[in-house]
Amino acid sequence: MNTDTRALAMKPHLLLIPSPVELFGHVTLVESYDTTGYVGCHALVALRDSPGVTVAVITTSKHHQMQLDTALSTGNLIAFWGTLLTNPPTPLGGTWTVSVYGNIASIILYNFS
């Protein structure tokens, strides 16, 4: 065990905090929820820099949902800052088949026209 690994082992809480990342892509689907345990939405995003890879963005922010809806309807590129979730909520049950990002700090909607 090297010095960095030992230092982290003594501070397990540091291992539980994933770093936010910025990803770019096109929104291909938006689904909103108003269930007993969750009010919000998720969007599927086809990543620009990883062709063939789709991820989900899940948020309870109405403002972020509006941006995701706009991106879906216009086809414009988005960027989002979020954290990869290890145990994301499944509002209608089931399991996720894509990586899910939450704790969304920012969504940028690009219009290049």
Secondary structure, 3 states (H helix, E strand, C coil): CCHHHHHHHCCHHHHHCCCCEEEEEEEEEEEEEECCCCEEEEEEEEECCCCCCEEEEEECCHHHHHHHHHHHHHCCEEEEEEEECCCCCCCCCCCCCCEEEEEEEEEEECCCC
